[in-house]
């Protein structure tokens, strides 16, 4: 993979780049897949942290602080420290890897990367696969949460119809128009725009080149001069949009971590049903 004209290409690592860095003691590789997948084969030296399902559906201050601390605590249990260079990977450049990337940046970590193409790309490159594992030595993951990286339900309410903001819905079309029902109320946030997260990827599960990504976002009014708030159902697919926009150099991107599981179930959060074709 070339840099593909990303403004921040260092966020993505190729398999070859990771392979050349595995002996560096300051690098921590984090496999975010399910445990059974990790046991079936993984990048040598990687630690395991299955992130899927570690969610919060309440973004009031106290529960969000508790959720944030839990993530940092779990990272520390895996031996991950804030002074490590961290490379995360899933099966491909998938939503779980993006979720881990977003969360580490939200925790204030400035040296986090995603293996582009994930473990599938690692295997396709013919690189070594390990099947052993070791209990990591627990550490303390020191963090300072960056409030500007996360969005709460109140931030979304404030962004509705704001010309300085754009609310980006990354769910499927059926979730967006309310026919795939996953909450008490279904549909979309008023004034939001829709781009399903799978549109970010090539057929082999890597990020599309920058010109293609930029065209997708700008066609929907998602431009660098606006603060972008991304949402989905539980904050994973929206984290993928966060990663894509960070690659493009967007300066103000936030992940609504509570997403539709909070919005659609919280009284007072307005819902509309978009017309077909909108």
N, C-alpha and C positions, 0 to 999 in steps of 0.2 A: 504493500500500500504506500502510495506517496502521501504527502501532506494534504493533497487534494484541495489546496487553497483555503484550508481552515485558518482562521485568525489565531486560534490557540491549539495548534496540532499536537503539542506535548500532552494534551489530555488523553489521547489515544496512543497506545503502544501496540506495535506489531508483535507477533509471536517471536520473531527473530530478535527484536529489541529486548523483550523479556528474557529470552534464553541467554543472551549475552550478559544479563545483569543478575542472574540467579545466585552467583557467588558473593554478591555484595551483602555484607551483614546488616546494612541499614535499610534493606528492602524487605518488605513484608508482602507476600502474595496471599490474597484472600479469595477463596473459592466460595461463592455464595449460592451454589446449587444445593439441591436436597442431599442429605447424607448418603443415600444409596448411590447417587451419581458420583459423589466424591470417592466412596469406597471402591467403585468400579474403575477408577483411574483419575488422576489429577496431575497438575503441574508439580514437578518435584519441589518439595519444601513448602508447598502451600499449606496454610491452615484453613480450617473449615468453619464457616459461619453462614448457615442457611438463613437468609434474611426474610424470606417470604412469609407473610402472616404476622410479622411484628409491626402492628399498626396502632394508630389511635384515631378514634372518631369523635374526639372532643378537643377542640383547639382553644378553649379557654386557658388562661395563663397557667393555673396549677397543673392540670393534666398534661399540658404540653411540656412543662418543665420536667415532670416526672418521666414522661416518655423519652425525652431527650437524654436524661440521665441514665435511663435503662439501656439505651443504645450504646452510650459510652462505656458503661459497665460491662456489657457483653463483649464489646471489642477488646477491652482490657483482659477479660477472661481468656481470650484467644491469643494473648501475648502481643497484641497490637498496641503500639504506643504512638503518641502524637508526634514524636520526632522521627518516625519511620517514613520512608518513601513507600507508599501503599499502592499496590496494583490489584484491582478487583476484576474478577471474571465470572461469567455465567456460561451457559451452553453456547450462546452467541453474544452479540452486543445487545443483550436483552434487558428487560425492564428491571430485573432483580439487580443486575450489575449497575444499572443506572441509578437505582434507588440507593445502593450502597455509596456510589460516587456522590450523589446529592447529599446524603446524610453526612458524609465525612466533610464535605465543604461547609455544610451548615454548622458542623461542630467546630469550624474554624481551621480545618486542615488545608494547607496550601500545596501539598505535594501528593496528590492522589490522581490515579490514572486508571483507565479501563483497557483491558486487553481486547482490541478490536477483532470481532469474530469469535471471541470466547474460546472455550475448550475445543469446539469444533474446528476452529482455524488452527489451533495448536496441533491437534492430531493430523489435520490435513497437510501441515508443513512437515510432518515426519519427525517431530520433536519428541524427546523422551517422555514417557508416561510413568508415574509412580503409583504404587498400590499400597504402600506402607503409610503409617501415620504415627505421630508422637503426641503425647499430651503436652500442650504448650505451657510454658511458665507464665502464670498470670502476671499482668502488669496493671498499672493505673493509667487510663487514658485521660489525660488532662485536656480540657476543652473550654472554649468560650463560644457559646452559641451566637451565630450571626443572625440576628432577627431579620435582616434584609434578604435572607435566602429562603425563608419560610413564609407562607401565607396562612392566615387564620380565616375563619368564616367572616369575621368582621372586616378584614382586609378585602375580601371578595365583595361584600356588600358595598363598601366604600368605592370599589372599582367599577361598579355597574354604571354604564353610560358615561364614564370618565374619559375624556379625549386623551388623557395622559397614560391611560392603562388599556390593556387588552386582556381579556379573559379567554384562555385557550383550552378548549375541551378536547381531550385526546382519546376519548372512549370510542367504542364502535358506533356506527350510524344508528343502530337500533337502540342503543342506550341513549344516545343523543336525542332521538325523537320520541323516547318514552315507551317504545314497544317492547324493549328488553327491560323488565322491571326488577330493580335491585334494591329499592328503598320504599318507604311509605309513600313518597311522592316522586314521580319520575318525569324526566324531560331535561331541560337545560337551564343554566343560569341566564337571566335576561342580559342581552347585549353580547353574550359570549360567541366565539367563532369555533368552528369544528375542523380538526385535522387529526385523523386517527393515527396513533403512534407508529403503527406498522409501516406507514408511508415513509418513515425515516430510513428504512433499511433496504439494502440490496437483497436479491434472492438468497444469497449465502449467509445472511445475517450480520453483515457489516454495515457501518454507517455509509450512507450515500455521500458522494462528493459534495463539497460545499456549494457549488452553483445550483445543484438540484435541490438541496435542502433550503437554500435561501429563497429560491423561487416558490417552493411550497408554502413557506411561511409568509412571504411578502404578498402573495396572492390573496391571503386572508387578513391582511392588515396587521400582521405580526411583524413590526418593524423595530429597529434598534433604538429609535427615539422614544419608545413607549416602555413602561414597566409591564412585563409579561407575567401573568399569574396563570400557571398551568394546573389543570385538575383532571382527574379520571374518576375511578370508583373508590380506590383505596390509596392512591398516591404513588403508584409504581409506574404506570404508563406516563403519568405527568412528569415523573422524574426523568423519563427518557427524553421528553421534550426539553427539559431543563438541560440535559447533557448536550443535545443537539444545538441548542441555542448558545450554550457556553462555547462550543466549538466554533460557532460563527462569530463569537466575540460580542454577543449582546451583553450590555453592561448591567441591566436590571432584570433579573429573572428570578421568580419565586415559585416554589412548589407548594400547592395547597395540600398539605399532608392529610387532612381529614377527608377531603374530596367528597364524592357524592354520598358516601356512607354517613358523613356528618350532615352535609347540606340537605339531602333528600329526607332526612329523618329529624331535622331540627326545626322546630316551629319558628316562624319569622323569617326564614330564608326563602326568597321568592323563586318560583319555578315557572317556566314557560315551556310550551310544547312547540318546537320549531315546525314551520310548514315544510312539507316535502320539497327538496331542492334548495332549501335555504342553507 
